[in-house]
Amino acid sequence: MRLERPSLKWKEEHIAYMNEWDESRMTPSSFQLEEGSSYESYLEELAKREEGQGKWLPCTNYFLVDDMDRIVGMIDIRHDLNEYLHQVGGHIGYGVRPSERRKGYATWMLSEALKVTDTLGINPVLITCNHDNMGSAKTIQNNGGQEDESFTEDDGTVVRRFWIHR
Ligand SMILES: CC(C)(COP(=O)(O)OP(=O)(O)OC[C@H]1O[C@@H](n2cnc3c(N)ncnc32)[C@H](O)[C@@H]1OP(=O)(O)O)[C@@H](O)C(=O)NCCC(=O)NCCS
């Protein structure tokens, strides 16, 4: 298993992953391919987002790729927190391909992402999940997450917030 940065090389795999995704929007949202737009323009938009243009804070995105060069997960590392990320989004967002869940991939991918946050000097690292997302909460706790106060969004969604101290 390894982390790979998005590039044209991963176009077909990215589309296949997205076709398998089981919700209307991708998690993390940085991997959402918009209908009708080319992969090249997606990569250009992602590059702007990663640089922190517009409403975005700088971030770094990776695919989790297996030994068969199949994308099994995706992870977005935000280099800083704004009010929204402090309350809801956290430093790191991730998702695993539906057919590859419950095999330990999210736990491993997060542990690799924490090596990246180490190099970026981010400490402690904030990671969040909705109150009913047991898989994500366990993934965070498997990586040493210590729970802080929850945040309740306007629509009543309770977001659990965890800090990982490095
Ligand atoms: C949440 C998610 C990333 C977990 O990925 P995963 O690869 O299945 O996670 P892991 O295999 O590393 O599992 C971590 C732990 O959670 C448990 N777990 C995973 N899915 C679970 C579920 N649906 N219900 C209960 N426990 C679950 C695993 O058994 C494991 O527990 P253990 O360490 O005690 O054995 C994946 O379900 C997903 O992509 N969901 C949709 C997107 C999402 O919610 N992203 C997170 C946003 S905060």
The ligand as a Gaussian input file, in Angstrom:
#p B3LYP/6-31G(d) Opt

LIG

0 1
 C      -15.326000       5.574000       7.758000
 C      -14.470000       4.801000       6.767000
 C      -13.389000       5.708000       6.209000
 C      -13.810000       3.610000       7.507000
 O      -12.945000       2.954000       6.599000
 P      -12.459000       1.449000       6.824000
 O      -11.318000       1.216000       5.905000
 O      -13.616000       0.557000       6.753000
 O      -11.936000       1.526000       8.328000
 P      -11.031000       0.417000       9.072000
 O      -11.140000      -0.872000       8.328000
 O       -9.685000       0.990000       9.296000
 O      -11.821000       0.254000      10.430000
 C      -11.514000       0.973000      11.592000
 C      -12.346000       0.404000      12.729000
 O      -13.706000       0.789000      12.536000
 C      -14.534000      -0.367000      12.500000
 N      -15.568000      -0.075000      11.518000
 C      -15.408000       0.198000      10.208000
 N      -16.595000       0.430000       9.646000
 C      -17.516000       0.295000      10.623000
 C      -18.928000       0.407000      10.666000
 N      -19.630000       0.697000       9.558000
 N      -19.542000       0.201000      11.857000
 C      -18.839000      -0.087000      12.957000
 N      -17.494000      -0.211000      12.992000
 C      -16.852000      -0.024000      11.829000
 C      -13.632000      -1.485000      12.086000
 O      -14.137000      -2.730000      12.497000
 C      -12.366000      -1.113000      12.817000
 O      -12.510000      -1.434000      14.166000
 P      -11.334000      -2.147000      14.993000
 O      -10.139000      -1.250000      14.848000
 O      -11.861000      -2.224000      16.379000
 O      -11.126000      -3.452000      14.330000
 C      -15.334000       4.234000       5.599000
 O      -16.435000       3.544000       6.129000
 C      -15.842000       5.307000       4.634000
 O      -15.178000       5.654000       3.659000
 N      -17.051000       5.838000       4.902000
 C      -17.633000       6.903000       4.057000
 C      -16.842000       8.199000       4.138000
 C      -16.632000       8.640000       5.561000
 O      -17.501000       8.513000       6.420000
 N      -15.436000       9.188000       5.823000
 C      -15.060000       9.699000       7.119000
 C      -15.588000      11.068000       7.291000
 S      -15.320000      11.618000       8.957000

